Amino acid sequence: MAICSDRLFGRWLHAHEEDSGDEMVFRPASAELPPSRGRRGLELHPDGSYAERRPGRDDRPQAASGSWRVEEDDWLVVEGDGASRRAMRIVAAEPDKLVLRKQDQ
């Protein structure tokens, strides 16, 4: 499919209500989403850096940052500052929707 990185730039919020199976759906931060106790957020910058927010154990957001890139066969790879690495297959990258499939373990 060959996803263009330009389609990924921006701030995305996890729309967990729309997830199915092993696919996670993200919407632009400007989208109207139902209230939630905590949403994961992912911000992908053109310079290859990223910022991430996740709900913590006490529901307060936990921040992480690092770098990201798109590898062969449309894999989005994010590497955190603490040597953590995750790869997710890009299923769809549209202006109003980003769908990622978790890497098979």
N, CA and C atoms as an extended XYZ file, in Angstrom:
315
Properties=species:S:1:pos:R:3:atomname:S:1:resname:S:1:resid:I:1 pbc="F F F"
N         0.821       -1.196        0.000 N   MET     1
C         0.000        0.000        0.000 CA  MET     1
C         0.859        1.251        0.000 C   MET     1
N         2.024        1.268        0.630 N   ALA     2
C         2.961        2.398        0.664 CA  ALA     2
C         2.317        3.682        1.188 C   ALA     2
N         2.273        3.785        2.489 N   ILE     3
C         1.698        4.956        3.166 CA  ILE     3
C         2.695        6.108        3.124 C   ILE     3
N         2.217        7.292        2.763 N   CYS     4
C         3.035        8.497        2.780 CA  CYS     4
C         3.070        9.029        4.214 C   CYS     4
N         4.259        9.286        4.731 N   SER     5
C         4.417        9.767        6.103 CA  SER     5
C         3.628       11.045        6.369 C   SER     5
N         3.451       11.882        5.350 N   ASP     6
C         2.722       13.138        5.520 CA  ASP     6
C         1.316       12.912        6.071 C   ASP     6
N         0.723       11.777        5.775 N   ARG     7
C        -0.637       11.482        6.229 CA  ARG     7
C        -0.686       11.182        7.732 C   ARG     7
N         0.467       10.972        8.339 N   LEU     8
C         0.520       10.594        9.748 CA  LEU     8
C         0.785       11.772       10.683 C   LEU     8
N         1.280       12.881       10.135 N   PHE     9
C         1.633       14.027       10.967 CA  PHE     9
C         0.424       14.545       11.724 C   PHE     9
N         0.628       14.901       12.977 N   GLY    10
C        -0.430       15.529       13.750 CA  GLY    10
C        -0.643       14.851       15.082 C   GLY    10
N        -1.674       15.316       15.758 N   ARG    11
C        -2.021       14.796       17.089 CA  ARG    11
C        -3.258       13.919       16.949 C   ARG    11
N        -3.131       12.673       17.373 N   TRP    12
C        -4.184       11.672       17.251 CA  TRP    12
C        -4.619       11.193       18.629 C   TRP    12
N        -5.922       10.974       18.787 N   LEU    13
C        -6.465       10.423       20.028 CA  LEU    13
C        -7.049        9.042       19.760 C   LEU    13
N        -6.824        8.128       20.678 N   HIS    14
C        -7.315        6.759       20.541 CA  HIS    14
C        -8.831        6.744       20.736 C   HIS    14
N        -9.540        6.371       19.700 N   ALA    15
C       -11.001        6.234       19.755 CA  ALA    15
C       -11.312        4.768       20.058 C   ALA    15
N       -11.055        4.348       21.286 N   HIS    16
C       -11.150        2.936       21.653 CA  HIS    16
C       -12.532        2.351       21.410 C   HIS    16
N       -13.548        3.201       21.344 N   GLU    17
C       -14.908        2.730       21.062 CA  GLU    17
C       -14.999        2.111       19.661 C   GLU    17
N       -14.091        2.505       18.777 N   GLU    18
C       -14.122        2.037       17.393 CA  GLU    18
C       -13.157        0.881       17.130 C   GLU    18
N       -12.389        0.482       18.132 N   ASP    19
C       -11.434       -0.629       17.960 CA  ASP    19
C       -12.161       -1.921       17.609 C   ASP    19
N       -11.451       -2.790       16.903 N   SER    20
C       -11.997       -4.120       16.624 CA  SER    20
C       -10.841       -5.110       16.569 C   SER    20
N       -10.975       -6.198       17.299 N   GLY    21
C        -9.934       -7.217       17.303 CA  GLY    21
C        -8.591       -6.638       17.686 C   GLY    21
N        -7.610       -6.776       16.790 N   ASP    22
C        -6.264       -6.280       17.065 CA  ASP    22
C        -5.998       -4.925       16.416 C   ASP    22
N        -7.057       -4.237       15.955 N   GLU    23
C        -6.897       -2.932       15.326 CA  GLU    23
C        -7.317       -1.805       16.269 C   GLU    23
N        -6.476       -0.771       16.329 N   MET    24
C        -6.747        0.412       17.136 CA  MET    24
C        -7.062        1.577       16.205 C   MET    24
N        -8.098        2.326       16.537 N   VAL    25
C        -8.528        3.460       15.724 CA  VAL    25
C        -8.164        4.750       16.447 C   VAL    25
N        -7.560        5.666       15.711 N   PHE    26
C        -7.201        6.982       16.217 CA  PHE    26
C        -7.902        8.035       15.372 C   PHE    26
N        -8.320        9.098       16.021 N   ARG    27
C        -8.960       10.234       15.353 CA  ARG    27
C        -8.150       11.492       15.649 C   ARG    27
N        -8.228       12.504       14.762 N   PRO    28
C        -7.520       13.763       15.043 CA  PRO    28
C        -7.972       14.339       16.387 C   PRO    28
N        -7.085       15.039       17.049 N   ALA    29
C        -7.401       15.618       18.357 CA  ALA    29
C        -8.590       16.570       18.275 C   ALA    29
N        -8.871       17.109       17.111 N   SER    30
C        -9.990       18.038       16.943 CA  SER    30
C       -11.334       17.316       16.812 C   SER    30
N       -11.331       16.002       16.683 N   ALA    31
C       -12.577       15.235       16.516 CA  ALA    31
C       -13.387       15.244       17.803 C   ALA    31
N       -14.686       15.200       17.646 N   GLU    32
C       -15.568       15.113       18.808 CA  GLU    32
C       -15.709       13.646       19.185 C   GLU    32
N       -15.158       13.286       20.345 N   LEU    33
C       -15.223       11.916       20.842 CA  LEU    33
C       -16.047       11.891       22.126 C   LEU    33
N       -16.684       10.767       22.419 N   PRO    34
C       -17.444       10.682       23.669 CA  PRO    34
C       -16.531       10.833       24.881 C   PRO    34
N       -17.096       11.251       26.003 N   PRO    35
C       -16.287       11.350       27.221 CA  PRO    35
C       -15.648        9.999       27.559 C   PRO    35
N       -14.456       10.056       28.130 N   SER    36
C       -13.722        8.846       28.494 CA  SER    36
C       -12.861        9.154       29.709 C   SER    36
N       -12.627        8.158       30.549 N   ARG    37
C       -11.790        8.364       31.743 CA  ARG    37
C       -10.360        8.696       31.368 C   ARG    37
N        -9.930        8.254       30.230 N   GLY    38
C        -8.577        8.537       29.783 CA  GLY    38
C        -8.385        8.040       28.372 C   GLY    38
N        -7.777        8.839       27.556 N   ARG    39
C        -7.519        8.448       26.171 CA  ARG    39
C        -6.022        8.512       25.903 C   ARG    39
N        -5.540        7.531       25.191 N   ARG    40
C        -4.165        7.546       24.715 CA  ARG    40
C        -4.094        8.583       23.598 C   ARG    40
N        -3.036        9.350       23.602 N   GLY    41
C        -2.803       10.328       22.558 CA  GLY    41
C        -1.431       10.120       21.946 C   GLY    41
N        -1.329       10.351       20.657 N   LEU    42
C        -0.082       10.154       19.927 CA  LEU    42
C         0.108       11.348       19.002 C   LEU    42
N         1.257       12.003       19.126 N   GLU    43
C         1.558       13.148       18.273 CA  GLU    43
C         2.800       12.838       17.461 C   GLU    43
N         2.643       12.814       16.140 N   LEU    44
C         3.744       12.487       15.230 CA  LEU    44
C         4.188       13.752       14.517 C   LEU    44
N         5.455       14.107       14.685 N   HIS    45
C         6.010       15.339       14.124 CA  HIS    45
C         6.796       15.044       12.847 C   HIS    45
N         6.809       16.003       11.906 N   PRO    46
C         7.550       15.814       10.650 CA  PRO    46
C         9.048       15.545       10.834 C   PRO    46
N         9.626       15.990       11.952 N   ASP    47
C        11.063       15.787       12.161 CA  ASP    47
C        11.395       14.383       12.682 C   ASP    47
N        10.375       13.510       12.802 N   GLY    48
C        10.617       12.141       13.263 CA  GLY    48
C        10.507       11.959       14.759 C   GLY    48
N        10.128       13.010       15.487 N   SER    49
C         9.937       12.872       16.932 CA  SER    49
C         8.461       12.613       17.210 C   SER    49
N         8.198       12.031       18.367 N   TYR    50
C         6.815       11.828       18.762 CA  TYR    50
C         6.649       12.080       20.257 C   TYR    50
N         5.411       12.357       20.623 N   ALA    51
C         5.030       12.488       22.028 CA  ALA    51
C         3.791       11.633       22.219 C   ALA    51
N         3.717       11.002       23.369 N   GLU    52
C         2.602       10.113       23.641 CA  GLU    52
C         2.087       10.368       25.046 C   GLU    52
N         0.794       10.254       25.203 N   ARG    53
C         0.160       10.349       26.526 CA  ARG    53
C        -0.713        9.124       26.700 C   ARG    53
N        -0.602        8.528       27.877 N   ARG    54
C        -1.421        7.363       28.221 CA  ARG    54
C        -2.012        7.583       29.605 C   ARG    54
N        -3.186        7.003       29.839 N   PRO    55
C        -3.723        7.077       31.199 CA  PRO    55
C        -2.838        6.269       32.146 C   PRO    55
N        -2.499        6.854       33.272 N   GLY    56
C        -1.700        6.151       34.267 CA  GLY    56
C        -2.580        5.329       35.193 C   GLY    56
N        -1.962        4.670       36.138 N   ARG    57
C        -2.706        3.824       37.084 CA  ARG    57
C        -3.745        4.604       37.868 C   ARG    57
N        -3.455        5.877       38.129 N   ASP    58
C        -4.401        6.707       38.886 CA  ASP    58
C        -5.183        7.640       37.960 C   ASP    58
N        -5.241        7.301       36.676 N   ASP    59
C        -5.966        8.044       35.634 CA  ASP    59
C        -5.308        9.356       35.234 C   ASP    59
N        -4.207        9.731       35.883 N   ARG    60
C        -3.484       10.918       35.440 CA  ARG    60
C        -2.650       10.543       34.220 C   ARG    60
N        -2.561       11.446       33.234 N   PRO    61
C        -1.804       11.118       32.024 CA  PRO    61
C        -0.311       10.914       32.304 C   PRO    61
N         0.260        9.921       31.664 N   GLN    62
C         1.693        9.653       31.710 CA  GLN    62
C         2.254        9.996       30.331 C   GLN    62
N         3.337       10.730       30.293 N   ALA    63
C         3.922       11.168       29.027 CA  ALA    63
C         5.129       10.322       28.652 C   ALA    63
N         5.326       10.167       27.370 N   ALA    64
C         6.511        9.498       26.827 CA  ALA    64
C         6.873       10.224       25.537 C   ALA    64
N         8.115       10.090       25.122 N   SER    65
C         8.548       10.706       23.867 CA  SER    65
C         9.646        9.849       23.254 C   SER    65
N         9.965       10.159       22.018 N   GLY    66
C        10.997        9.409       21.316 CA  GLY    66
C        10.960        9.736       19.839 C   GLY    66
N        11.221        8.725       19.023 N   SER    67
C        11.250        8.920       17.571 CA  SER    67
C        10.312        7.925       16.895 C   SER    67
N         9.942        8.235       15.668 N   TRP    68
C         9.081        7.354       14.891 CA  TRP    68
C         9.541        7.336       13.444 C   TRP    68
N         9.141        6.287       12.740 N   ARG    69
C         9.427        6.172       11.301 CA  ARG    69
C         8.481        5.142       10.705 C   ARG    69
N         8.343        5.196        9.393 N   VAL    70
C         7.578        4.184        8.671 CA  VAL    70
C         8.581        3.290        7.971 C   VAL    70
N         8.484        1.998        8.229 N   GLU    71
C         9.377        1.022        7.607 CA  GLU    71
C         8.644        0.298        6.479 C   GLU    71
N         9.384       -0.512        5.776 N   GLU    72
C         8.863       -1.290        4.664 CA  GLU    72
C         7.572       -2.008        5.053 C   GLU    72
N         6.694       -2.156        4.100 N   ASP    73
C         5.400       -2.827        4.292 CA  ASP    73
C         4.499       -2.102        5.284 C   ASP    73
N         4.644       -0.776        5.372 N   ASP    74
C         3.759        0.076        6.173 CA  ASP    74
C         3.742       -0.245        7.658 C   ASP    74
N         4.911       -0.414        8.230 N   TRP    75
C         5.030       -0.593        9.677 CA  TRP    75
C         5.388        0.752       10.291 C   TRP    75
N         4.581        1.196       11.244 N   LEU    76
C         4.891        2.384       12.027 CA  LEU    76
C         5.697        1.910       13.225 C   LEU    76
N         6.922        2.396       13.337 N   VAL    77
C         7.805        1.998       14.435 CA  VAL    77
C         8.045        3.213       15.313 C   VAL    77
N         7.750        3.067       16.609 N   VAL    78
C         8.024        4.131       17.573 CA  VAL    78
C         9.022        3.599       18.585 C   VAL    78
N        10.024        4.419       18.860 N   GLU    79
C        11.053        4.049       19.826 CA  GLU    79
C        11.099        5.125       20.897 C   GLU    79
N        10.874        4.696       22.128 N   GLY    80
C        10.850        5.630       23.246 CA  GLY    80
C        12.237        5.921       23.771 C   GLY    80
N        12.302        6.943       24.589 N   ASP    81
C        13.574        7.356       25.185 CA  ASP    81
C        14.191        6.262       26.049 C   ASP    81
N        13.379        5.382       26.606 N   GLY    82
C        13.878        4.333       27.487 CA  GLY    82
C        14.168        3.029       26.759 C   GLY    82
N        14.516        3.072       25.504 N   ALA    83
C        14.862        1.909       24.690 CA  ALA    83
C        13.656        1.004       24.406 C   ALA    83
N        12.439        1.486       24.661 N   SER    84
C        11.266        0.701       24.297 CA  SER    84
C        11.015        0.860       22.801 C   SER    84
N        10.500       -0.187       22.183 N   ARG    85
C        10.240       -0.177       20.740 CA  ARG    85
C         8.934       -0.899       20.479 C   ARG    85
N         8.089       -0.288       19.660 N   ARG    86
C         6.834       -0.921       19.248 CA  ARG    86
C         6.673       -0.759       17.760 C   ARG    86
N         6.113       -1.772       17.137 N   ALA    87
C         5.821       -1.710       15.716 CA  ALA    87
C         4.343       -2.036       15.516 C   ALA    87
N         3.674       -1.226       14.699 N   MET    88
C         2.265       -1.423       14.404 CA  MET    88
C         2.054       -1.270       12.908 C   MET    88
N         1.284       -2.156       12.320 N   ARG    89
C         0.986       -2.083       10.884 CA  ARG    89
C        -0.024       -0.972       10.643 C   ARG    89
N         0.234       -0.132        9.651 N   ILE    90
C        -0.692        0.931        9.285 CA  ILE    90
C        -1.735        0.320        8.356 C   ILE    90
N        -2.967        0.249        8.825 N   VAL    91
C        -4.063       -0.320        8.036 CA  VAL    91
C        -4.714        0.767        7.189 C   VAL    91
N        -4.895        1.956        7.779 N   ALA    92
C        -5.490        3.080        7.068 CA  ALA    92
C        -4.921        4.378        7.616 C   ALA    92
N        -4.692        5.328        6.725 N   ALA    93
C        -4.214        6.659        7.123 CA  ALA    93
C        -4.967        7.681        6.291 C   ALA    93
N        -6.037        8.180        6.875 N   GLU    94
C        -6.897        9.151        6.210 CA  GLU    94
C        -6.890       10.430        7.043 C   GLU    94
N        -7.307       11.552        6.479 N   PRO    95
C        -7.284       12.797        7.255 CA  PRO    95
C        -8.058       12.717        8.575 C   PRO    95
N        -9.118       11.907        8.608 N   ASP    96
C        -9.946       11.840        9.812 CA  ASP    96
C        -9.847       10.513       10.558 C   ASP    96
N        -8.926        9.641       10.142 N   LYS    97
C        -8.858        8.316       10.783 CA  LYS    97
C        -7.515        7.645       10.524 C   LYS    97
N        -6.921        7.159       11.603 N   LEU    98
C        -5.686        6.383       11.522 CA  LEU    98
C        -5.970        5.041       12.192 C   LEU    98
N        -5.743        3.944       11.462 N   VAL    99
C        -5.991        2.607       12.000 CA  VAL    99
C        -4.678        1.853       12.037 C   VAL    99
N        -4.326        1.347       13.223 N   LEU   100
C        -3.077        0.611       13.432 CA  LEU   100
C        -3.387       -0.788       13.941 C   LEU   100
N        -2.657       -1.771       13.426 N   ARG   101
C        -2.795       -3.147       13.897 CA  ARG   101
C        -1.570       -3.474       14.733 C   ARG   101
N        -1.815       -4.001       15.920 N   LYS   102
C        -0.711       -4.348       16.814 CA  LYS   102
C         0.139       -5.452       16.202 C   LYS   102
N         1.428       -5.391       16.475 N   GLN   103
C         2.362       -6.389       15.968 CA  GLN   103
C         2.060       -7.740       16.620 C   GLN   103
N         2.092       -8.793       15.805 N   ASP   104
C         1.911      -10.134       16.342 CA  ASP   104
C         3.066      -10.439       17.268 C   ASP   104
N         2.756      -11.019       18.411 N   GLN   105
C         3.808      -11.333       19.388 CA  GLN   105
C         4.358      -12.701       19.143 C   GLN   105
